[in-house]
Amino acid sequence: MKLHWLMYLIVGVFVMGFSFFIRSKSDNAQQFMLFIWAGGIFILIAIYKLGREWLQNKPAKVKKSAKAEPEMQETNLNVKYCTACGAAMRHFDRFCYKCGNSLMSHTGHKARK
């Protein structure tokens, strides 16, 4: 499970702040330095993860050249043609959109007129 950068930041700030608070009340301040450093490391990890997330979500800049080539459209290999008028149909069409002819000739259906 990946932790979100905000969780690292919250934990780091809490550990650092609480360690500073207890350190100010304690006679032996050195024993809390480890926790202060640990909180700082959590904050640095949060900043690193935030930077990586920002860079990954940043849209890439597209350079436009003077000689831009037109994009080619993909051709559909499942194109059918109407036997009556020759119009191109989609592979799932049952009737011609131009003349209404039935495209299901193999099933024996006839178009209504």
Kinemage of the C-alpha trace (Angstrom):
@kinemage 1
@onewidth
@group {chain A} dominant
@subgroup {mainchain}
@vectorlist {calphas} color= white
{ca met a 1} P 0.000 0.000 0.000
{ca lys a 2} L 1.384 3.387 -1.006
{ca leu a 3} L 1.000 6.291 1.379
{ca his a 4} L -0.049 9.648 0.015
{ca trp a 5} L 2.395 12.541 0.364
{ca leu a 6} L -0.043 14.372 2.613
{ca met a 7} L 0.111 11.555 5.183
{ca tyr a 8} L 3.911 11.824 5.314
{ca leu a 9} L 3.590 15.571 5.792
{ca ile a 10} L 1.033 15.263 8.597
{ca val a 11} L 3.075 12.621 10.438
{ca gly a 12} L 6.297 14.602 10.002
{ca val a 13} L 4.816 17.853 11.255
{ca phe a 14} L 3.150 16.094 14.194
{ca val a 15} L 6.323 14.232 15.240
{ca met a 16} L 8.507 17.315 14.869
{ca gly a 17} L 6.089 19.633 16.627
{ca phe a 18} L 5.396 17.255 19.480
{ca ser a 19} L 9.133 16.588 19.914
{ca phe a 20} L 9.886 20.315 20.061
{ca phe a 21} L 7.097 20.781 22.594
{ca ile a 22} L 8.314 17.964 24.881
{ca arg a 23} L 11.949 19.029 24.400
{ca ser a 24} L 11.147 22.502 25.700
{ca lys a 25} L 9.535 21.005 28.847
{ca ser a 26} L 12.238 18.383 29.449
{ca asp a 27} L 15.534 18.678 31.285
{ca asn a 28} L 17.316 16.282 28.905
{ca ala a 29} L 16.753 17.867 25.472
{ca gln a 30} L 19.153 15.589 23.593
{ca gln a 31} L 16.957 12.499 23.854
{ca phe a 32} L 14.316 14.064 21.579
{ca met a 33} L 16.699 14.989 18.746
{ca leu a 34} L 16.141 11.608 17.110
{ca phe a 35} L 12.406 12.277 16.875
{ca ile a 36} L 12.998 15.768 15.517
{ca trp a 37} L 15.218 14.303 12.791
{ca ala a 38} L 12.656 11.572 12.065
{ca gly a 39} L 9.922 14.209 11.657
{ca gly a 40} L 12.165 16.168 9.313
{ca ile a 41} L 12.796 13.067 7.214
{ca phe a 42} L 9.052 12.453 6.949
{ca ile a 43} L 8.578 16.032 5.756
{ca leu a 44} L 11.351 15.625 3.158
{ca ile a 45} L 9.741 12.404 1.891
{ca ala a 46} L 6.421 14.266 1.589
{ca ile a 47} L 8.057 17.028 -0.455
{ca tyr a 48} L 9.760 14.449 -2.693
{ca lys a 49} L 6.505 12.521 -3.277
{ca leu a 50} L 4.620 15.754 -3.982
{ca gly a 51} L 7.244 16.773 -6.541
{ca arg a 52} L 7.116 13.386 -8.285
{ca glu a 53} L 3.309 13.468 -8.377
{ca trp a 54} L 3.351 16.971 -9.785
{ca leu a 55} L 5.894 16.070 -12.473
{ca gln a 56} L 4.014 12.919 -13.500
{ca asn a 57} L 0.690 14.747 -13.831
{ca lys a 58} L 2.184 17.724 -15.642
{ca pro a 59} L 1.097 17.678 -19.294
{ca ala a 60} L 3.950 17.350 -21.732
{ca lys a 61} L 4.557 20.300 -24.004
{ca val a 62} L 4.121 19.449 -27.651
{ca lys a 63} L 6.402 21.228 -30.055
{ca lys a 64} L 4.640 22.288 -33.219
{ca ser a 65} L 6.824 22.163 -36.266
{ca ala a 66} L 6.364 24.341 -39.321
{ca lys a 67} L 5.689 21.261 -41.429
{ca ala a 68} L 3.048 19.512 -39.395
{ca glu a 69} L 1.967 16.261 -40.952
{ca pro a 70} L -1.759 15.559 -40.997
{ca glu a 71} L -2.786 12.724 -38.718
{ca met a 72} L -3.936 9.609 -40.497
{ca gln a 73} L -7.222 8.146 -39.431
{ca glu a 74} L -7.438 4.468 -38.690
{ca thr a 75} L -9.474 2.554 -41.207
{ca asn a 76} L -12.100 0.155 -40.025
{ca leu a 77} L -11.614 -3.305 -41.499
{ca asn a 78} L -15.196 -4.297 -40.716
{ca val a 79} L -16.824 -1.976 -43.246
{ca lys a 80} L -19.837 -3.342 -45.148
{ca tyr a 81} L -21.336 -1.876 -48.292
{ca cys a 82} L -24.998 -1.737 -49.272
{ca thr a 83} L -25.746 -4.036 -52.179
{ca ala a 84} L -28.410 -1.647 -53.519
{ca cys a 85} L -26.760 1.787 -53.393
{ca gly a 86} L -23.119 1.066 -52.425
{ca ala a 87} L -23.062 3.256 -49.285
{ca ala a 88} L -20.493 2.331 -46.638
{ca met a 89} L -22.039 0.901 -43.468
{ca arg a 90} L -20.746 0.078 -40.004
{ca his a 91} L -20.246 -3.585 -39.192
{ca phe a 92} L -23.226 -3.659 -36.806
{ca asp a 93} L -25.770 -1.898 -39.056
{ca arg a 94} L -28.774 -3.943 -40.132
{ca phe a 95} L -30.219 -1.526 -42.680
{ca cys a 96} L -28.706 0.989 -45.075
{ca tyr a 97} L -29.058 4.554 -43.824
{ca lys a 98} L -29.432 5.879 -47.381
{ca cys a 99} L -31.904 3.546 -49.080
{ca gly a 100} L -33.206 1.364 -46.224
{ca asn a 101} L -32.100 -1.889 -47.849
{ca ser a 102} L -31.601 -4.801 -45.472
{ca leu a 103} L -27.940 -5.631 -44.972
{ca met a 104} L -28.752 -9.038 -43.466
{ca ser a 105} L -28.923 -10.925 -46.758
{ca his a 106} L -27.572 -14.148 -45.262
{ca thr a 107} L -30.556 -14.468 -42.903
{ca gly a 108} L -33.229 -13.986 -45.545
{ca his a 109} L -34.695 -10.756 -44.124
{ca lys a 110} L -36.185 -8.343 -46.615
{ca ala a 111} L -36.455 -4.596 -46.282
{ca arg a 112} L -39.864 -3.005 -45.733
{ca lys a 113} L -41.045 -0.571 -48.379
